[in-house]
Amino acid sequence: MMQFCTTLRNAQLDLIAGMLGYDAQLRFYDGALPANCAAAAVGELLATIALPARPFARAFDGKLEKNGAWMGVVIAAGHARYWRLARRDGMTVIQGPAGMLFEGTEPLFELGATVHLETFRLTAGNE
């Protein structure tokens, strides 16, 4: 197995955080996870969380942790099937299944409810 030093892993993660820039958003959808980040979103947009100006703390020990409060309001009811982290210009930088953020479940979002994400972690290499 190829391994990377922690300094390189941290740099990779900080680059991801830098690509998001300011005014990034975390969006939740009820459709099938698109084939890749460049593909159009599938399904209905259920909720959008406007991320803090600096959404992530600096990477440490090959991990990137969310920074600040990540909260938003549900705009359409349904089961969240996947999420996308997008830049202000709409470009999706990262996407994944909802279960990755909600302990393996696809939560039911109720119209008008608040979505509060307690944790969000990205890990680079060697794990």
N, C-alpha and C positions, 0 to 999 in steps of 0.2 A: 504494500500500500504506500502511495506517495504521501509525504507529510510536509506541512508548511510550518515555518516558525511563527510564533505568536505575533511578532511585529508585522509580518506580511498579512496574516489573518485579520488583524485589527485594521490595517490599511485598506484591505478589500471592503470591510464593513463600513468604514468611514466614507469610502468612495460612494457606496450605495446611499448612505444617508445624505451625502452632498448632492447626489443626483436629484433627490427629492426637492431640494431647495425650500423656499418659503411658500406658504399657502398650500402645502400638500394636503391631500385628502385620503381618508380610508373609506372605501365604498363597499357596501354589502349588496349582493344580488341574489335572486332566487332561482336563476337558471343553472345550466350546466357550466362547469368551469371551462372557459375558452382554451383552445389548443396551446396558446402562448400569449405573452403580454402584448404583442402587436395586433392580435385578433380583436375584433369588436366585442364589446360586452354582450353577454347573452342573458336574457331574462329581464325582469323588472328591477330597477334600483329601489332598494328597501330603505336604506339609511346612508347618510354621509356624515363622517366625522371630520370636521376641520381640525387639522393637527396644529399643535403649538408651533411657533416660529422655529423652534429647534426641537423637532419631534423625537430625536434620539440623543442620549448621552454619548460621549466618546466611547468607542469600542474599547473593551478591556478583556483580556484573556480570551480573545477570539469570539466574544459575544457582544451584541449590540442590543441594548435595552431601551424601551420607550422612555421618554422624558415628559414629565408633566401629565396633566389630565387629558384623557382621550374620551370625549363624550359627544354624542349627537342625538338627534331626534329621528324616530322612525317616520318616514313619509309615506310608506305603503306597507300593508300587512303581508306577511308570508314567512316561509322558512328561509333563513339565510343559508345558501348553499356554497357560496364562495365570496372572497373579498379581493379587492385590488387597492394597492397603494399607488396613487397617481400624483403627478406634478401639477402645478397650477395650469400648465398648458394642456392638461388632459392626458399626457403620455403615461401609460401604466409602466411602473418600474418593477413592481413585484406583485404577484397574485398567488392565491392558494385557497385550499378548501376551508370552509368555515370551521370545520371540526378541529383544525389546527389551532384556532384561537379560543374555542369553546369546549375544551376537554372532550373532543371526539364527537360532539353533537352538532346538529344543524338546528340552531335555536329558532323558535317561533317569535318573530318580531310583531308586536302589536302596534297598530297605528297610534301615533302620538307618544309612545313610550320612549324613555331615554335609554340609549345604548351607552354603557360605560365599560370601557375595556381596561381591566385591571393590569394585565401584563401583555407585552408583545416583545418577543426576543428572536433575534436572528443569530445563528451560529455559523461560523465559517470553518471549513476544513477539519480534518483529523477526527471527526466524531461521527 
